[in-house]
Amino acid sequence: MNSFFKKVDKVIFFSSLIVTILFIIWYWTMPETFTAVTSRIFTAMNGAFGWSYMLGYLFFILAMAFLAFSKYGKIRLCSNQNDKPEYSLFTWVAMMFAAGLGVGITYYGIYVTLDHYYNPPFGLAPQSAEAWSIGINYATWYHALHPWAGYIIVGLIIAYFTYNRGVGGLFSTPLIQAFAKPNADGTPRRETSWGKIIDAYVIFLTLGGVCASYSLACNMIGSGMEYIFGIPSTFFLRLVILIVLTVILIASTNSGLSKGMALMSDWNLRLCIIILAMFVVFGNTINLIEGWIQCLGDLIVNFIPMTFFMDATGSTQAALGGFDFVRDWPVMILAFFMAWTPFVGIFIAKISRGRSIRELVVGGMLMPTLFAHTWNSIVGTQAVLVDRELNGGLMKQIGGVWGSCTFALYEHMPLTIVFGVLTLILIITFILTSCDSADFTISVLSCRGDMNPPTWLRVIWAVIMSGMASIFLAGGAGAIQNIQGICTLPMFVLLPLMFVAFLKILRIDFNEKHSKQLHLERLQELRDIRDRITPEDEEAMGVKLHRD
């Protein structure tokens, strides 16, 4: 038994496992009580602390911008500053997209645009040009800088402590290294009792985050099969889909993260590009191109107002008949993505070895933002145009079943089956890559930060993820979302503390070794430039270089 658990931290593993199983049992035995209790708690927390989600993500964005353009930006996330990245730029970006955007962008791209088009904030007229633009802007806002700032701050911190300091990939590590009392011999501590509580909490939060998307993917796949093949999207079908995906996920744990994820992610991104190209070719081409340009400009203008909008006077809530737009959309979405932050962040740390801090921040925040805008503006604009042509027919056809909105749109476009099949493949590969990265992250946290967790451990967590996702499929979506909202609030204390700890260690390391190392690299660059200058060049410039 001891050899079986050799790599595993038993306290973290068993505490998070037991808590998760108890929540699953609680829901399945008393679903109404579970939902009522979690709903009351989350509603109270959301009403009192919803503003903290908006300010928290703003802090993440500003913190990452500071690091990218500071003197620390050139530091590479590796022990040897001459090491090169493990993955090519395309594969690296594709893997980040697959883990961080996932099924959400295919689900929410049309969903958000149409919902906000009919129920716009800011007192805008429903079904107006302004409502169309703000719908696309919010669809992008939900998937762009805000969630990615959270992903990157975690990925950066975990990567630095794993590769540059060699102390593992736990959430608690930066806090222990910066603030915990050293050992008797003066060396930094690796573990504390409060550190184990933090890591167990992060595991539970990660499970709730990925299982929400797991169930969304099953619902979308079921809807797609109904639209394309005429198979009714029953609970039994969605449960079968969940089981099949879990079997594939378990099988993929033996393929290795590097090979399997890299290959699948490459094809994810290529499929996205193919689908977008088909929209432009077979959709309202000129309108889509013009919509991309117009909505990009509107996003730049509206980004700050959207980031700070809290509906303090309740005017938007009154205009929407009492619907609390801020807390039921931006705050809820940010809570959803905060639940994704641990596993996406640690996965980004895993694939970013050799990248500089500046590369990670700029590439990891701007490229997803540009892609999210491109997807949402093209797909969302096409949905609005079709809905207008049908005099609201697309919205009526969807009938509130938002998981079917993408496939409902395809019914009114050429090559319906081709669009549908490609999207089904995309959803399947997206959710498998997201679940694979979440499974990997949970296993890393269970193994004291070891980036090579045992296969058997990943299999156990894959089965647990499937169990939690089944709650969603059984109608417990609201219950899990409540749990997400409750559990994500402490992250807005934990992540700023992690960043402060990271900054403290980074300054020490920079002064002790990185400043000298960067100076030597710059000196070598100048020598290389000097060596490329020929005597003829010296004579032409009227200078004489010292070459000793």
Buried (B, 14 or more C-beta within 10 A) or exposed (E): EEEEBEBBBEBBBBBBBEBBEEBBEBBBEEBEEBBEBBBEBBBEBBEEBBBBBBEBBBBBBEBBBBBBEBEBBBBBBBEEBEBEBBBEEEBBBBBBBBBBBBBBBBBBBBBBBBBBBBBBBBEBEEBEEBBBBBBBBBBBBBBBBBBBBBBBBBBBBBBBBBBBBEBBBBBBBBBBBBEBEEEEEEEBBBBBEEBBBBBBBBBBBBBBBBBBBBBBBBBBBBBBBBBBEEEEBEEEBBBEBBEEBBEBBBEBBEEEBBEBBBBBBBBBBEBBEBBBEBBBEBBBEEBBBEBBEBBBEBBEEBBEEBBEBBBEEEEBBEBBEEBBBBBBBBBBBBBBBBBBBBBBBBBBBBBBBBBBBBBBBBBBBBBBBEBBBBBBBBBBBBBBBBBBEEEEBBBEBBEEEBBBBBBBBBBBBEEBEBBBBBBBBBBBBBBBBBBBBBBBBBBBBBBBBBBEBBEEBBBBBBEBBBBBBBBBBBEBBEBBBBBBBBBBBBBBEBBBBBBBBBBBBBEEBBEEEBBEBBEEBEEEEEEEEEEEBEEEEEEEEEEEEEEE
